[in-house]
Amino acid sequence: MPPAKKRTRSYDPAKIRAAVLAQFGNVRSAVSTLTEEQLALPTRLGDWTVRELAAHVTMAVETVSRNLEREEPAEAELALLDWPFATAGRAGDIADGTRGLAAANPDLDALYARTEERLAQSLAHAPGDRLLAARTGAMTLADYLVTRTVELVVHTDDLNAAVPGLDIPQDRQALAACTRLLADALAAKAPGGSTEVRIPPYAVVQCIEGPRHTRGTPPNVVETDPLTWIRLATGRTTWADAVSEAQASASGERADLGALLPLLS
């Protein structure tokens, strides 16, 4: 008998909207405290400075407002689990746009205030099934907002890594949604039931072809914390480093995820 088809994970639209607004607010509060010296610091994102990274965060959520102003597409082109694999080809355009945005908006406080106001107003009455003409492909607003939790959580971590002591908090709902989407993306990339990947307290997925686990302790288990998982999935750290530094544990012959990561690049 074939294994039951896995159900697509669902997200509470109200919680995701609140999470996007909350995490953007967390970043806005922290960015407002940065000095010119801190804004000039390098980041782990190529040659981007902290100023450019901070500007990019506004671009990542302004796409919601901008796409809600555009004509609604006729039909959806992208499911939520397709999104992680549809982003790689846009790196060059994103980098150019980020530099231009940072150069055109030296007053980051004003940029953040304007972006936050537009986002709140845009989301006030837009239904979750409203289609957005996103550059990666048309998708529903509800799904697109889940992708914004990835952008916000990942770049919050980037900012914290770049500025010692910044410590921007991660909204719990945003962190959960980001973790779960990237875990489900791994299961979609390497379908199967031989390996269990545990990311407490937010996600457990099974992946990789091979003997299927049915009960008891699985023979192949990976476990890590949410931020380490997110860094692995987005290429901020390598599988080898995470295992050697005891940030991830792996047991079993099918528990090596090195060849499958990163998911986003």
C-alpha positions in Angstrom: 0.0 0.0 0.0 1.6 3.3 -1.0 2.3 5.9 1.8 -0.4 8.5 2.4 0.2 11.7 0.6 1.4 14.4 2.9 -0.9 17.3 3.5 0.3 20.8 2.7 0.8 22.7 5.9 -1.6 25.5 6.6 -0.9 28.8 8.4 -3.2 31.0 10.3 -3.6 34.2 8.1 -4.2 36.5 11.0 -1.2 35.3 12.9 1.0 35.6 9.9 -0.1 39.1 9.2 0.6 40.0 12.8 4.0 38.3 12.7 5.1 40.2 9.6 4.1 43.6 11.1 5.7 42.7 14.5 9.0 41.6 13.0 9.2 44.6 10.7 8.6 46.7 13.8 11.4 44.9 15.7 13.8 45.7 12.9 12.6 49.3 12.6 13.2 49.9 16.3 16.7 48.5 16.1 17.7 50.2 12.9 16.7 53.6 14.4 19.5 53.1 17.0 22.3 52.5 14.6 25.1 55.0 14.3 26.8 56.0 11.0 29.8 53.8 12.0 27.5 50.8 12.6 25.6 51.4 9.3 29.0 51.3 7.5 29.9 47.9 8.9 30.2 44.9 6.5 27.7 42.1 6.5 27.9 38.4 5.5 26.0 39.2 2.3 28.9 39.9 -0.1 29.8 43.5 -0.2 26.6 44.8 1.3 27.0 47.2 4.3 24.6 47.3 7.2 23.0 50.3 5.6 22.2 48.4 2.5 21.0 45.4 4.4 18.7 47.6 6.4 17.3 49.2 3.2 16.8 45.8 1.7 14.5 44.8 4.6 12.1 47.5 3.6 12.2 46.4 0.0 11.3 42.9 1.1 8.0 44.0 2.7 7.3 46.9 0.3 6.6 44.3 -2.3 3.4 43.5 -0.5 2.1 47.0 -0.7 3.3 47.5 -4.3 1.8 44.2 -5.5 -1.5 45.0 -3.9 -1.6 48.2 -6.0 -1.0 46.3 -9.2 -3.7 44.6 -11.3 -4.6 41.2 -9.9 -3.4 38.3 -12.0 -5.9 36.0 -13.6 -4.6 32.9 -11.9 -2.0 31.6 -9.4 1.3 30.5 -10.8 3.2 29.6 -7.7 2.3 27.5 -4.6 3.9 28.3 -1.3 6.3 25.3 -1.4 7.4 26.4 -4.9 8.7 29.8 -3.7 12.0 28.7 -2.0 13.1 27.2 -5.3 12.0 30.2 -7.5 14.2 32.8 -5.9 17.7 32.0 -7.0 17.6 33.7 -10.4 16.8 37.1 -9.0 20.0 37.7 -6.9 21.5 40.2 -9.4 18.4 42.3 -9.7 17.9 42.3 -5.9 21.4 43.5 -5.3 21.2 46.3 -7.8 17.8 47.4 -6.4 19.1 47.3 -2.8 22.1 49.5 -3.6 19.9 52.0 -5.4 17.3 52.1 -2.6 20.0 52.7 0.1 21.6 55.5 -2.0 18.2 57.2 -2.6 17.1 57.0 1.0 19.9 58.2 3.4 17.2 58.8 6.1 16.4 55.2 7.1 14.0 56.2 9.8 11.8 58.0 7.2 12.1 55.0 4.8 11.0 52.5 7.6 8.2 54.8 8.8 6.8 55.1 5.3 7.1 51.4 4.5 5.5 50.4 7.8 2.5 52.7 7.3 2.0 51.5 3.7 2.2 47.9 4.8 -0.3 48.3 7.6 -2.8 50.2 5.4 -2.4 47.6 2.5 -3.1 44.7 4.8 -6.0 46.3 6.6 -8.7 45.1 4.2 -7.0 42.9 1.6 -8.3 39.3 1.6 -5.9 36.4 1.9 -7.0 34.9 -1.4 -6.1 38.1 -3.3 -3.6 37.2 -6.0 -0.3 39.1 -6.2 1.8 39.5 -9.3 5.1 38.7 -7.5 8.2 38.5 -9.7 8.7 34.9 -8.7 5.2 34.1 -9.9 1.6 35.0 -9.1 0.6 33.7 -5.7 -2.0 34.4 -3.0 -1.5 37.2 -0.5 -1.8 34.6 2.4 1.1 32.5 0.9 3.2 35.5 0.0 3.1 36.8 3.6 4.5 33.5 4.8 7.5 34.1 2.5 7.9 37.5 4.0 8.5 35.9 7.4 11.5 34.1 5.8 12.8 37.4 4.5 12.4 39.2 7.8 13.7 36.4 10.1 16.7 35.7 7.9 17.7 39.3 7.5 17.1 40.0 11.2 19.7 37.3 11.9 22.0 38.9 9.3 21.8 42.3 11.0 22.4 40.7 14.4 25.5 38.9 13.0 26.8 42.2 11.5 26.4 44.5 14.5 27.7 43.2 17.9 25.2 43.6 20.6 22.3 44.6 18.4 20.2 41.6 19.4 17.0 42.3 17.5 14.3 39.9 18.8 12.6 37.4 16.6 8.9 37.3 16.7 7.8 33.8 17.7 5.2 33.4 15.0 7.5 34.7 12.3 10.3 32.4 13.5 7.9 29.4 13.5 6.6 30.1 10.0 10.0 30.6 8.6 11.3 27.4 10.2 8.3 25.4 9.0 8.4 26.6 5.4 12.1 25.8 5.0 11.7 22.4 6.7 8.8 21.6 4.3 10.9 22.8 1.4 13.6 20.2 2.4 10.9 17.5 2.4 9.7 18.6 -1.0 13.3 18.6 -2.4 14.1 15.2 -1.0 10.8 13.3 -0.6 10.8 10.1 1.4 10.5 8.7 4.9 13.9 7.4 5.9 15.2 10.4 7.8 13.5 12.5 10.4 14.5 16.1 10.7 13.6 17.7 14.1 13.7 21.4 14.6 12.1 21.9 18.1 9.8 23.4 19.0 8.5 24.3 15.5 8.9 21.5 13.0 9.4 17.8 12.3 9.6 16.5 8.8 10.5 13.2 7.1 12.6 13.2 4.0 15.0 11.2 1.8 14.2 8.0 0.0 14.9 4.7 1.7 13.3 2.4 4.3 10.3 4.1 5.8 10.1 4.6 9.5 6.8 3.5 11.1 7.2 3.4 14.9 9.7 3.9 17.7 12.9 5.9 17.2 13.8 6.5 13.6 17.1 5.0 12.3 18.1 8.3 10.8 17.6 11.5 12.8 18.8 15.1 12.4 18.1 17.6 15.1 19.0 21.3 15.3 17.6 24.6 16.6 15.5 27.0 14.5 18.2 29.6 13.8 20.8 27.0 12.9 18.3 25.3 10.6 17.5 28.7 8.9 21.2 29.4 8.5 21.8 26.0 6.9 18.8 26.3 4.6 19.9 29.8 3.4 23.6 29.1 3.1 24.7 31.2 6.1 26.5 28.2 7.6 27.5 24.8 6.2 26.4 21.4 7.2 29.9 20.4 8.0 30.4 23.4 10.3 27.1 22.9 12.0 27.8 19.3 12.8 31.4 19.9 13.9 30.4 22.7 16.2 27.6 20.6 17.7 24.9 23.0 16.4 23.3 20.1 14.6 23.3 16.4 15.5 23.0 13.6 12.9 22.7 9.9 13.5 22.2 7.2 10.9 23.7 6.5 7.4 21.0 8.7 5.8 21.3 11.6 8.1 23.8 13.6 6.1 22.0 16.6 4.7 25.2 18.2 3.2 24.3 17.5 -0.4 20.8 18.9 0.0 21.7 22.3 1.5 21.4 25.2 1.1 17.8 25.3 -0.1 18.0 29.1 -0.9 21.1 30.7 -2.3 
